[in-house]
């Protein structure tokens, strides 16, 4: 059974701080990794995707991938109250099926 | 604007009733998906379709049915055989059903039992 694990949180950070969200996965053959943001009562919104080991930056967001350790993380710099949401990690092993984690709730305190 | 439209936003089902959730996309994507989300859980795949007139069961297909007669449309029917249908239903699409293509979601339909 392929799994994607995330700490459910809530992760609470002060405004302006760096929020670090982590995700581990069980399938060593995983190739593609996605981060989605989901506000309460809304649908998931794609933030970033990463395929290769290392870091990928997009604005205030950085995705980090370490395939040897089977984890992927999302850093949010200069966190804002509007970043308060649930962040879903999703992993694909090359086929049609993408496995979603249950998400980490982030709360940014003003 | 391109996007995925799901309707209705809220739906109530009576005992023994089949209901159909609509999903339409104008992104020219080949692949479409239906997920179910329950509180505190990850998204679970119900059905997916890689191309018109073809669809495959996901992890929790029992009690659900789909059709893919047009590239733009992928309706989901929740049948009376699905005994616990209360959930948030999400339709998604991607350029192709290959792993490196991100999926984009509609706004969802919230289904409850009357």
Interface residues (C-beta under 8 A of the other chain):
Chain A: X4 X8 X31 X32 X34 X42 X43 X44 X45 X46 X49 X51 X88 X90 X92 X93 X94 X95 X96 X97 X98 X99 X100 X101 X102 X103
Chain B: X31 X35 X40 X41 X42 X43 X45 X48 X50 X56 X58 X90 X97 X98 X99 X100 X102 X103 X104 X105 X106 X107 X108
